[in-house]
């Protein structure tokens, strides 16, 4: 998929799934370094916020906004995935006073390759937002054409409200 990063052309490793498709299986690492698989996150619908680098301003804004907004939605699971190391994610959470959000590291790029969201030339994931139901079906997705743009929060939050 062709995108831009600060106006420069970049591409993902392939075409990501679309609404109606099954989200591909993946393995990422939690803050304790343990492997987490997609199926382990699907005891209820899942919001996946994907950010290129948690230590940049737009990624930080996106993560904090979803963390605040999703607090009122106990009927869903919420994760943020980036290629940052567990240590980088932990430092960010400590600096931003974020305790409850589940940050997952795709340092091994398994999520990025399987979801076709990896931008290989930069070693980062394409900024995107996904809502996946308990059967792995994608019911909402937004992939930012320009990677420095924030997602359309109202649209995904409306989707979550419809599910509750």
N, C-alpha and C positions, 0 to 999 in steps of 0.2 A: 504494500500500500504506500502510495506517495504522499508525503507530508512535508511541512516545513518546520525548521527550527531557527528562530530569529531570522526568518526570511530565506534561509538557505534550504535547498531541496535535500530531503533525507527520505529513506524508504525503510519499511519494516521487512522482515524476512519473508512475509507472505501476506495473504489476504485474511484478516481476522474474521471470525464468525459474525453472523448478523442475527437480529432478533428472529426468534423461532428456531434457531439452530441449538444444538447441544454445546455447552461450553466444554472445551477440552480438559481432560485431566491434567493435573500438574502437581509438582512437589515444590514447596518453599520451606523456609526455616523460620521458626518463631523466635522470640527473644531469648529462649533457653537453648537455641541451637538444635531443637528437635524438628524432624521433618513433619510437615503438615500437608495433607493431601486434600484436594477439592472435596471429596466425599465426606471428610471429617467436618467440613464447614457447612454442610447442607442439611442439618437437623431442622433448619428453618430457612426461608429465603435469605439470599446473600447479596449484600452490596459490596462490590469490589471497586475501590478507588485506586487507580494506577497512576503513579507519579514517576517522572524521570529521575529526580534527585531530591530527596527530602530536604537537603541543605540549601535549596534555592528558594527565592521569595514566593514564586507562584505555587510551587509544590507545598510549601509551608502553609500558605493561605488556604489552598484546597483542602489539605489534611485537617487543619484546625476548623474550617467551616463545616466539613462533614462530621467531624468529631462532635461539634456542638449540636448540629441539627439532628443527628441520628440518635443522640442520647434519649430522646423521647420515643424511640421506636424499638421497644423491646421485642417486637415480633420478628425482627430480622437480625441476622449477624452482619457485622461490618468489619471489613479489613482494608488496610492500606498496604499495597505492594509496591516495592521499588527494588532496584538492583543495589541499593546501599547495603553495606555490611550490617550485621546485627549490632555491632558496636556503634556505628554511625546513627542508626535508628534509635538506639537506647539513649545516646547523648542528646539527640533532638528531643525525644520525649521528656527527658529530664529538664532540658533548657526551657521547654514550652509548658512544663507542668502538666503533661498529658499522662494519665495513669491507666485509664481503662481501655483505650483503643488497642486493637490488635494490629501491630505492625508486623509484616511478614517480609523476609528478605529473599529476593530472587537472585542472590549472588551467583548461583550456579546457572542462571538463565534458563531453567527448565520451564517456568511459567512463560517467559518471553518467547521461547522457541515454539512451545506447544500452542500458545494462543496467537502466534504470528504478530505479537506486539513488540518484539525486540527490534531495536534499530541497531544493527550490528556495527555500523561504522562508528557509533558513539558509545556502544555498550550500555545503553539505557532502554527503558521501556517507553512506549508511546503513551502520552497522557490520555487517559480514558476513564470512563465510568461504566460499570456493568451491574445489572440486577439479574440474578440467576435464581430460578425457583428450585425447590427441593428435588426436582427431577432432572436438574442440570440444564433446563431450557433457559435460553437468554430471553428475558422479557423486556429489557431496556438496555440500550448501549449508546454511548456517545464517545467518539474518538475525535480529539481536537485536530483539525487540519493544521493549525499553527500551534506548535507545542508549547509556546509561551503564553497561550490564552488559557483562561480558567474555563472549566466546564459550565454548562447551563444548570446551575444548582436547582432552580425552581422546577425544571422538568423532572429531574430524578426525584426530588422531594415530593412532587405531585404523584409520581409513580408509587412511592412508598406509602403515601397517604391513601391511595386507592387500595392498597393491599391490606391496610389495617382495619 
